[in-house]
C-alpha cells in the first residue's frame, strides 16, 4: 500500500513555459525577489515540486508573504507580482472604500 509517500515530479512547467527543476529555482540565500524569481517559486509549489513548508524554510519567507505571491499570480499573472502593481491595487481599493 502506498500511503504518505512524498512523490514529487522531477520538473514542472515554469512561469514562462519552460521546464523548471529544483536546480533552476532561486538559491536559498536569495534576498532580492524580482518578479521572475517569485513566479518560479509559485510555479514550483503549484506544480508539486516543492511544498509550501519547504519554500518557507528554504527562503525564510512568511506564510502571508508567499500567499500574497500566489494570490497575485492567480489574479494578474506575473505582472501582479510587481511591487508597483501592489501599490496601484492598494490605491484602487482605498478609493473604493471612500465611495
Phi, psi and omega in degrees: 000136181256102178229144176057026175275143181265086181262120181232147178290156177285332178207157176230174176275125181283178184295338180256011178088003180268156176296140182233122178246174177302324180292336181275346182290157177302148179295154181302333181275012180300130178239337180256110186260099175273167184306312183300316181295316178300315182295324178296317180293319178297316179297322179297318179290315181297328180273354178090007179291323176227152173270165178298320179299320178299316181295315182298319180287314184297319186253358179067034180267161171269159178299321180296320180295312180295319179299325178294325176296315180298316178299318181298317179293318180298320184279316191228008183071200182300327181297333179292344180277350180291135181300323180295330177291321179300316178297319179298313181294325178297317179297318178298316180298317180296321177296320180295326180291332181290328187253000000 
